[in-house]
Amino acid sequence: MNDLALLLTPEGRALLDEVRDTEPAQELAVATRLRRDHPAALVSAALGQARLRQRAVAKFGAEDAGRMFFTPNGVEQSTRSSVATYRARRLRELGVASVADLCCGIGGDAVALARAGIRVLAVDRDPLTAAAARANAEALGLAGLIEVREADVTEVDTAGYDAVFVDPARRGGRGRVFDPEAYSPPLSWAVETARTAPRAALKIAPGIPHEVVPAEAEAEWISDGGDVKEAVLWFGTGAPGAVRATLLPGPRTLLGRGLPDPGVRPVGRYLYEPDGAVIRAHLVAEVAEEVGGGLVDATIAYVTADEPRPTPYATAYELTDRLPFNVKKLKALLREREVGTLTVKKRGSAVEPEELRRKVRPQGPNAATVFLTRVAGAPTMLIGHPLK
């Protein structure tokens, strides 16, 4: 709290601007110089905040990250702005004008909601985190739409708000928490809170088992740039039981149609690697139907087909070779093809990509992708290249 209070003073803000681009290797020299004219505590706080802002650029972009205030946990746990913006836009499209943002953290989601024109009550029980959220609302010119309250979210009255958004803490003293009932607050509390609101969105880990999703909720898995970021349980959307995978940027959304698992078929000329959100949402069957394909193995989420049918929900590859797993044969083939740039992907294989790359030592001007997987239960190497 003291560090943040120091940084919010005119002297602190000026010092933050001065150390904005300080590289880690320069910190000691910069700190020594600045301590001649500024209190040591302020210099330390400014350099620490500069490091956090540099880390936050990946999530918030350089412009916002350069103005916001962060805590170490806030950088780690906050929502990527592209995902928060998508979710806020969807709430706005549902007619939501006010949201109680429970477990608001440093305010990343509250910022996205406010920028969508939604009035926000942002609540967090940690004093420093709440103070950072308040500072961020002010720094980004959104204080008129965001009220920050330091409180226990379980004691907050959300009546009068169009929607509730809950982002429970999924990290404990020992790292990431996987049991939804070990979230803080527990998922069961968040679900009961959602049921009392006109609409609600609960941010959860993408690895949540499908069987714990409430029957009245819509479940959405979201990826950004191919990386799965989160799952959201939506209440009050008029689509209970629906499942969707949303890919950003775009957005592009694949809706589940309740298809049975796709069948296994012989490896064709093309291989499709579904996006991680599609896999997490259990919508591989929808992709297989879209491309007219089937699985290479009943337990592997690779789809194969005889014709190229581009889809935004999977990356397509043209295959050139199929071999039983054998490092020597792969090395000889790569040498023959003069492959120096080798991308190694695996699903259903214990071999580590870096280990394989080290053993085959690719050299040459050409590129290839090798898939380490199983075909009809047998360890197999599929070699090809992405479709352009």
VEXMI-529595 format. One line per field, with one value per residue (C-alpha): residue number from 0; residue in three letters; chain; x, y, z. Coordinates in pm, whole numbers. Each point is the difference from the previous one (the first is absolute). Layout:
REM VEXMI-529595
pos	(NUM | ...);
code	(ALA | ...);
unit	(A | ...);
east	(X | ...);
north	(Y | ...);
up	(Z | ...);
//
This chain:
REM VEXMI-529595
pos	(0 | 1 | 2 | 3 | 4 | 5 | 6 | 7 | 8 | 9 | 10 | 11 | 12 | 13 | 14 | 15 | 16 | 17 | 18 | 19 | 20 | 21 | 22 | 23 | 24 | 25 | 26 | 27 | 28 | 29 | 30 | 31 | 32 | 33 | 34 | 35 | 36 | 37 | 38 | 39 | 40 | 41 | 42 | 43 | 44 | 45 | 46 | 47 | 48 | 49 | 50 | 51 | 52 | 53 | 54 | 55 | 56 | 57 | 58 | 59 | 60 | 61 | 62 | 63 | 64 | 65 | 66 | 67 | 68 | 69 | 70 | 71 | 72 | 73 | 74 | 75 | 76 | 77 | 78 | 79 | 80 | 81 | 82 | 83 | 84 | 85 | 86 | 87 | 88 | 89 | 90 | 91 | 92 | 93 | 94 | 95 | 96 | 97 | 98 | 99 | 100 | 101 | 102 | 103 | 104 | 105 | 106 | 107 | 108 | 109 | 110 | 111 | 112 | 113 | 114 | 115 | 116 | 117 | 118 | 119 | 120 | 121 | 122 | 123 | 124 | 125 | 126 | 127 | 128 | 129 | 130 | 131 | 132 | 133 | 134 | 135 | 136 | 137 | 138 | 139 | 140 | 141 | 142 | 143 | 144 | 145 | 146 | 147 | 148 | 149 | 150 | 151 | 152 | 153 | 154 | 155 | 156 | 157 | 158 | 159 | 160 | 161 | 162 | 163 | 164 | 165 | 166 | 167 | 168 | 169 | 170 | 171 | 172 | 173 | 174 | 175 | 176 | 177 | 178 | 179 | 180 | 181 | 182 | 183 | 184 | 185 | 186 | 187 | 188 | 189 | 190 | 191 | 192 | 193 | 194 | 195 | 196 | 197 | 198 | 199 | 200 | 201 | 202 | 203 | 204 | 205 | 206 | 207 | 208 | 209 | 210 | 211 | 212 | 213 | 214 | 215 | 216 | 217 | 218 | 219 | 220 | 221 | 222 | 223 | 224 | 225 | 226 | 227 | 228 | 229 | 230 | 231 | 232 | 233 | 234 | 235 | 236 | 237 | 238 | 239 | 240 | 241 | 242 | 243 | 244 | 245 | 246 | 247 | 248 | 249 | 250 | 251 | 252 | 253 | 254 | 255 | 256 | 257 | 258 | 259 | 260 | 261 | 262 | 263 | 264 | 265 | 266 | 267 | 268 | 269 | 270 | 271 | 272 | 273 | 274 | 275 | 276 | 277 | 278 | 279 | 280 | 281 | 282 | 283 | 284 | 285 | 286 | 287 | 288 | 289 | 290 | 291 | 292 | 293 | 294 | 295 | 296 | 297 | 298 | 299 | 300 | 301 | 302 | 303 | 304 | 305 | 306 | 307 | 308 | 309 | 310 | 311 | 312 | 313 | 314 | 315 | 316 | 317 | 318 | 319 | 320 | 321 | 322 | 323 | 324 | 325 | 326 | 327 | 328 | 329 | 330 | 331 | 332 | 333 | 334 | 335 | 336 | 337 | 338 | 339 | 340 | 341 | 342 | 343 | 344 | 345 | 346 | 347 | 348 | 349 | 350 | 351 | 352 | 353 | 354 | 355 | 356 | 357 | 358 | 359 | 360 | 361 | 362 | 363 | 364 | 365 | 366 | 367 | 368 | 369 | 370 | 371 | 372 | 373 | 374 | 375 | 376 | 377 | 378 | 379 | 380 | 381 | 382 | 383 | 384 | 385 | 386 | 387);
code	(MET | ASN | ASP | LEU | ALA | LEU | LEU | LEU | THR | PRO | GLU | GLY | ARG | ALA | LEU | LEU | ASP | GLU | VAL | ARG | ASP | THR | GLU | PRO | ALA | GLN | GLU | LEU | ALA | VAL | ALA | THR | ARG | LEU | ARG | ARG | ASP | HIS | PRO | ALA | ALA | LEU | VAL | SER | ALA | ALA | LEU | GLY | GLN | ALA | ARG | LEU | ARG | GLN | ARG | ALA | VAL | ALA | LYS | PHE | GLY | ALA | GLU | ASP | ALA | GLY | ARG | MET | PHE | PHE | THR | PRO | ASN | GLY | VAL | GLU | GLN | SER | THR | ARG | SER | SER | VAL | ALA | THR | TYR | ARG | ALA | ARG | ARG | LEU | ARG | GLU | LEU | GLY | VAL | ALA | SER | VAL | ALA | ASP | LEU | CYS | CYS | GLY | ILE | GLY | GLY | ASP | ALA | VAL | ALA | LEU | ALA | ARG | ALA | GLY | ILE | ARG | VAL | LEU | ALA | VAL | ASP | ARG | ASP | PRO | LEU | THR | ALA | ALA | ALA | ALA | ARG | ALA | ASN | ALA | GLU | ALA | LEU | GLY | LEU | ALA | GLY | LEU | ILE | GLU | VAL | ARG | GLU | ALA | ASP | VAL | THR | GLU | VAL | ASP | THR | ALA | GLY | TYR | ASP | ALA | VAL | PHE | VAL | ASP | PRO | ALA | ARG | ARG | GLY | GLY | ARG | GLY | ARG | VAL | PHE | ASP | PRO | GLU | ALA | TYR | SER | PRO | PRO | LEU | SER | TRP | ALA | VAL | GLU | THR | ALA | ARG | THR | ALA | PRO | ARG | ALA | ALA | LEU | LYS | ILE | ALA | PRO | GLY | ILE | PRO | HIS | GLU | VAL | VAL | PRO | ALA | GLU | ALA | GLU | ALA | GLU | TRP | ILE | SER | ASP | GLY | GLY | ASP | VAL | LYS | GLU | ALA | VAL | LEU | TRP | PHE | GLY | THR | GLY | ALA | PRO | GLY | ALA | VAL | ARG | ALA | THR | LEU | LEU | PRO | GLY | PRO | ARG | THR | LEU | LEU | GLY | ARG | GLY | LEU | PRO | ASP | PRO | GLY | VAL | ARG | PRO | VAL | GLY | ARG | TYR | LEU | TYR | GLU | PRO | ASP | GLY | ALA | VAL | ILE | ARG | ALA | HIS | LEU | VAL | ALA | GLU | VAL | ALA | GLU | GLU | VAL | GLY | GLY | GLY | LEU | VAL | ASP | ALA | THR | ILE | ALA | TYR | VAL | THR | ALA | ASP | GLU | PRO | ARG | PRO | THR | PRO | TYR | ALA | THR | ALA | TYR | GLU | LEU | THR | ASP | ARG | LEU | PRO | PHE | ASN | VAL | LYS | LYS | LEU | LYS | ALA | LEU | LEU | ARG | GLU | ARG | GLU | VAL | GLY | THR | LEU | THR | VAL | LYS | LYS | ARG | GLY | SER | ALA | VAL | GLU | PRO | GLU | GLU | LEU | ARG | ARG | LYS | VAL | ARG | PRO | GLN | GLY | PRO | ASN | ALA | ALA | THR | VAL | PHE | LEU | THR | ARG | VAL | ALA | GLY | ALA | PRO | THR | MET | LEU | ILE | GLY | HIS | PRO | LEU | LYS);
unit	(A | A | A | A | A | A | A | A | A | A | A | A | A | A | A | A | A | A | A | A | A | A | A | A | A | A | A | A | A | A | A | A | A | A | A | A | A | A | A | A | A | A | A | A | A | A | A | A | A | A | A | A | A | A | A | A | A | A | A | A | A | A | A | A | A | A | A | A | A | A | A | A | A | A | A | A | A | A | A | A | A | A | A | A | A | A | A | A | A | A | A | A | A | A | A | A | A | A | A | A | A | A | A | A | A | A | A | A | A | A | A | A | A | A | A | A | A | A | A | A | A | A | A | A | A | A | A | A | A | A | A | A | A | A | A | A | A | A | A | A | A | A | A | A | A | A | A | A | A | A | A | A | A | A | A | A | A | A | A | A | A | A | A | A | A | A | A | A | A | A | A | A | A | A | A | A | A | A | A | A | A | A | A | A | A | A | A | A | A | A | A | A | A | A | A | A | A | A | A | A | A | A | A | A | A | A | A | A | A | A | A | A | A | A | A | A | A | A | A | A | A | A | A | A | A | A | A | A | A | A | A | A | A | A | A | A | A | A | A | A | A | A | A | A | A | A | A | A | A | A | A | A | A | A | A | A | A | A | A | A | A | A | A | A | A | A | A | A | A | A | A | A | A | A | A | A | A | A | A | A | A | A | A | A | A | A | A | A | A | A | A | A | A | A | A | A | A | A | A | A | A | A | A | A | A | A | A | A | A | A | A | A | A | A | A | A | A | A | A | A | A | A | A | A | A | A | A | A | A | A | A | A | A | A | A | A | A | A | A | A | A | A | A | A | A | A | A | A | A | A | A | A | A | A | A | A | A | A | A | A | A | A | A | A | A | A | A | A | A | A | A | A | A | A | A | A | A | A | A | A | A | A | A | A | A | A | A | A);
east	(0 | 284 | 171 | -317 | -68 | 353 | -42 | -328 | 170 | 121 | 359 | -85 | -175 | 291 | 245 | -210 | 26 | 376 | 61 | -260 | 248 | 263 | 148 | 66 | 375 | -19 | -204 | 287 | 169 | -332 | -98 | 336 | -33 | -361 | 52 | 214 | -314 | -291 | -87 | 130 | -347 | -146 | 279 | -45 | -377 | 32 | 247 | -217 | -308 | 192 | 83 | -364 | -113 | 247 | -138 | -356 | 49 | -74 | -345 | -97 | 198 | 272 | -230 | -217 | 280 | 208 | -270 | -138 | 111 | 69 | 74 | 199 | -315 | -199 | 224 | -6 | -373 | -164 | -192 | 164 | -164 | -111 | -193 | -145 | -109 | -174 | -183 | -103 | -133 | -205 | -150 | -86 | -167 | -210 | -135 | 211 | 54 | 137 | 222 | 117 | 359 | 83 | 367 | 96 | 377 | 187 | -301 | 76 | -351 | -157 | 190 | -128 | -356 | 14 | 140 | -300 | -220 | -91 | -16 | 214 | 17 | 348 | 54 | 312 | 82 | 375 | 76 | 297 | -181 | -307 | 220 | 170 | -341 | -107 | 324 | -44 | -355 | 127 | 311 | -207 | -269 | -271 | -58 | -345 | -113 | 195 | -68 | 266 | -93 | 231 | -217 | -59 | -192 | -218 | -142 | -77 | -361 | -15 | -371 | -62 | 274 | -86 | 273 | 260 | 352 | 209 | 367 | 95 | 366 | 142 | 340 | 92 | 317 | 120 | -82 | -288 | -320 | -179 | -293 | -285 | -109 | 348 | -45 | -33 | -296 | -103 | -170 | -315 | -36 | 57 | -265 | -257 | 74 | -40 | -339 | -133 | 104 | -183 | 319 | 343 | 339 | 240 | 362 | 149 | 302 | -23 | 75 | -325 | -174 | -311 | -199 | 22 | -154 | -352 | -278 | -143 | 334 | 146 | 368 | 248 | 370 | 208 | 339 | 205 | 255 | -27 | 59 | -290 | -54 | -312 | -346 | -312 | -327 | -281 | -338 | -307 | 101 | -300 | 220 | 18 | 226 | 157 | 372 | 214 | 363 | 101 | 323 | 157 | 77 | -316 | -197 | -96 | -236 | -69 | -326 | -39 | -263 | 1 | 176 | 126 | 374 | 149 | 107 | 356 | 112 | 324 | 240 | -78 | 197 | -95 | 23 | -197 | 115 | -305 | 45 | 48 | -333 | -175 | 165 | -80 | -361 | -22 | -92 | 249 | -296 | -132 | 338 | 17 | -343 | 98 | 310 | -152 | 252 | 51 | 246 | 343 | -55 | -298 | 191 | 178 | -147 | 156 | -243 | 100 | -170 | 60 | -85 | 109 | -287 | 128 | -162 | 77 | -39 | 300 | 341 | 29 | 312 | 78 | 169 | 290 | 101 | -127 | 257 | 6 | 183 | 371 | 256 | 256 | -252 | -120 | 356 | 75 | -319 | 68 | 355 | -127 | -256 | 257 | -225 | 165 | -308 | -194 | -321 | -79 | -355 | -121 | -322 | -4 | 379 | 244 | 286 | 96 | 29 | 334 | 143 | -101 | 131 | 334 | 26 | -85 | 205 | -188 | 210 | -90 | -208 | -340 | -266 | -231 | -236 | 6 | -290 | 85 | -324 | -183 | -179 | -230 | 185 | 352 | 268 | 24 | 176 | -203 | 204 | -128 | -34 | -272 | -242 | 43);
north	(0 | 237 | -65 | 78 | 312 | 122 | -59 | 192 | 321 | 252 | -97 | -368 | 47 | 202 | -266 | -272 | 186 | 30 | -372 | -125 | -162 | -115 | -337 | -257 | 27 | 377 | -5 | 12 | 295 | 184 | -61 | 126 | 318 | 71 | -53 | 311 | 211 | -223 | -216 | -356 | -147 | 204 | -96 | -367 | 24 | 176 | -253 | -288 | 151 | 57 | -373 | -91 | 239 | -154 | -347 | 126 | 121 | -351 | 8 | 366 | 153 | 260 | 303 | -128 | -190 | 318 | 184 | -272 | -117 | -365 | -249 | -318 | -212 | 252 | -39 | -378 | -49 | 283 | -69 | 77 | 319 | -161 | -266 | 249 | 225 | -290 | -100 | 358 | 41 | -316 | 124 | 329 | -184 | -184 | 337 | 29 | 359 | -68 | -276 | -101 | -113 | -227 | -84 | 286 | -23 | 301 | 87 | -136 | -132 | 307 | 216 | -205 | 13 | 375 | 53 | -191 | 261 | -217 | 137 | -215 | -74 | -153 | -191 | -156 | -76 | 64 | 366 | 35 | -167 | 218 | 308 | -101 | -50 | 346 | 155 | -174 | 126 | 352 | -39 | -113 | 264 | -247 | 97 | 131 | -350 | -213 | -1 | -202 | -149 | -179 | -278 | -373 | -89 | -247 | 291 | 232 | 63 | -26 | 76 | 282 | -104 | -147 | -264 | -151 | -84 | -225 | -78 | -221 | -26 | -323 | 20 | -85 | -3 | -307 | 120 | -64 | -147 | -264 | -93 | 248 | -25 | 116 | 325 | 312 | 33 | -358 | -63 | -120 | 344 | 173 | -218 | 73 | 371 | -25 | -167 | 300 | 253 | 84 | -90 | -119 | -102 | -212 | -17 | -343 | -207 | -153 | -344 | -15 | -339 | 24 | -197 | 282 | 256 | 81 | -111 | 352 | 154 | 60 | -102 | 186 | -69 | 291 | 1 | 298 | -42 | -377 | -5 | -110 | 272 | -82 | -145 | 198 | -124 | 224 | 27 | 173 | -10 | -209 | -291 | -240 | -297 | 157 | -51 | 227 | 61 | 357 | 88 | 343 | 217 | -6 | -103 | -327 | -223 | -368 | -120 | -357 | -200 | -308 | -216 | -346 | -60 | -15 | -335 | -115 | -18 | -60 | 291 | 213 | 264 | 274 | 34 | 251 | 113 | 145 | 315 | -63 | 166 | -240 | -296 | 125 | 59 | -358 | 128 | -200 | -182 | 331 | 69 | -351 | 41 | 342 | -137 | -338 | -193 | -243 | -67 | -158 | -181 | -27 | 169 | 274 | 338 | 5 | -3 | -136 | 44 | -52 | 353 | 344 | 187 | 311 | 65 | 268 | -258 | -216 | 37 | -207 | -185 | -188 | -329 | -138 | -303 | -244 | -211 | -223 | 184 | -38 | 272 | -133 | -14 | 351 | 132 | -159 | 137 | 352 | -13 | -115 | 286 | 253 | 103 | 247 | 153 | -273 | 59 | -287 | -50 | -283 | -148 | -343 | -33 | 0 | 137 | 360 | 225 | 150 | -345 | -115 | 316 | -49 | -358 | 64 | 324 | 149 | 187 | 161 | 274 | -171 | -25 | -278 | -92 | -341 | -126 | -256 | -183 | -331 | -140 | -290 | -39 | -15 | 268 | 189 | 295 | 211 | 249 | 295 | 375 | 259 | 79 | 352);
up	(0 | 87 | -335 | -194 | 206 | -73 | -372 | -14 | 118 | -261 | 80 | -37 | -333 | -135 | 113 | -166 | -329 | 44 | 63 | -249 | -242 | 251 | -96 | 278 | -52 | 54 | 320 | 249 | -170 | -43 | 362 | 125 | -203 | 92 | 374 | 5 | -55 | 106 | 302 | -33 | 59 | -285 | -240 | 85 | -45 | -336 | -139 | 122 | -160 | -325 | -9 | 55 | -273 | -244 | 80 | -37 | -358 | -131 | 162 | -10 | -287 | 39 | 29 | 285 | 177 | 2 | 198 | 226 | 344 | 68 | 274 | -75 | 41 | -201 | -304 | 33 | 53 | -194 | -319 | -332 | -130 | -329 | 194 | 247 | -288 | -174 | 317 | 76 | -353 | 35 | 327 | -165 | -289 | 261 | 111 | 315 | 119 | 350 | 139 | 346 | -65 | 292 | 65 | -232 | 52 | -135 | -215 | -346 | -55 | 156 | -249 | -295 | 134 | 50 | -348 | -129 | 169 | 299 | 355 | 231 | 372 | 39 | 324 | 151 | 361 | -27 | 87 | -237 | -289 | 48 | 16 | -326 | -166 | 115 | -127 | -336 | -42 | 60 | -216 | -299 | 44 | 103 | 364 | -91 | -99 | 249 | 373 | 186 | 335 | 243 | 141 | 27 | -316 | 191 | 199 | -292 | -103 | -381 | -26 | -242 | -243 | -339 | 26 | 225 | -114 | 227 | -48 | 297 | 99 | -139 | 164 | 357 | 203 | -188 | -350 | -238 | 145 | -211 | 225 | -73 | 364 | 103 | -195 | 213 | 23 | -92 | -334 | 179 | 161 | -334 | -166 | 271 | -33 | -379 | 42 | 193 | -265 | -325 | -188 | 106 | -129 | 205 | -112 | 69 | -94 | -350 | 140 | 197 | -38 | -214 | 254 | 257 | -237 | 128 | -233 | -27 | -99 | -343 | -8 | -219 | -51 | -129 | -172 | -112 | -276 | 36 | 378 | 219 | 258 | 198 | 17 | 87 | 144 | -123 | 172 | -136 | -367 | -104 | -103 | 295 | -64 | -309 | -64 | -213 | -88 | -79 | -176 | 26 | -182 | -201 | 187 | -163 | 194 | -55 | 155 | 116 | -184 | 222 | -257 | 92 | 15 | -351 | -133 | -61 | -362 | -191 | -16 | -302 | -180 | 246 | 375 | 207 | 344 | 182 | 204 | 371 | 84 | -238 | 170 | 351 | -103 | -135 | -347 | -206 | -158 | -135 | -163 | -143 | -158 | -138 | -178 | -92 | 205 | 286 | 277 | -49 | 331 | 232 | 284 | -199 | -102 | -347 | -292 | -340 | -337 | -371 | -113 | 119 | 160 | 182 | 337 | 258 | 275 | -94 | -162 | -319 | -112 | -319 | 85 | -200 | 207 | 257 | 185 | 307 | 275 | -68 | 66 | -247 | -283 | 79 | 6 | -338 | -155 | 126 | -130 | -340 | -8 | 127 | 290 | 235 | 159 | 176 | 194 | 234 | 126 | 213 | 126 | 158 | 2 | 293 | -213 | 74 | -309 | 105 | 62 | -347 | -164 | 174 | -122 | -366 | -26 | -296 | -256 | -329 | -161 | 16 | 271 | 116 | 281 | 167 | 210 | 266 | 64 | -14 | -302 | 76 | 329 | -152 | 63 | -329 | -161 | -244 | -201 | -198 | -19 | 73 | -279 | -129);
//
